[in-house]
């Protein structure tokens, strides 16, 4: 695969004092599509050109959505390395990619584009901020986890698992998330092992049930193509993932 060849070349040149040129945005999109389709096309029994067209379109759409943010070459390289590692498993006989593997791609690729807002700069999402900062309470800051029951009014102060930041500054506190049957909405979330259904915290759904978000499912994974609770993404002829990859 191209990515592995690039890695080998980098090692070969390291002793000579040369360094691999940073990935450009065009190279990123081409390699992104190639890495995925080299594995997906044979698994899904579709042509490489069918797969490439859709993945290039996806990458172009991603660039357009991030037009006001910077393309970070080193983050792009990390993203491509993870894509090659994970999707390469399909070429080694795997027929599915686990939810953990998919999550590792999401994590590695989340920072390909970053905004330029520094400490206390206004933001809507994490990628509006420069690397190393999160968007919290509408501003960029350093993440700092505070204990349940402690104040969380300052930018960057986030609550531990099982709790959320509630109340108006300066008295915002980390309080427990909703238990089974408790009222819930976007501002008052349920415990991580429950879902919010019709305004109340409810039992999560099992494998095969229709879902909208990961927290709907007791597996913690809402398969993004079939929109069903699952443990993995299946790549087989006519599967929901393969249908999506052929478009």
Order of alpha helices (4+ residues) and beta strands (2+ residues): alpha-alpha-alpha-beta-alpha-beta-alpha-beta-beta-beta-beta-beta-beta-beta-beta-beta-beta-beta-beta-alpha
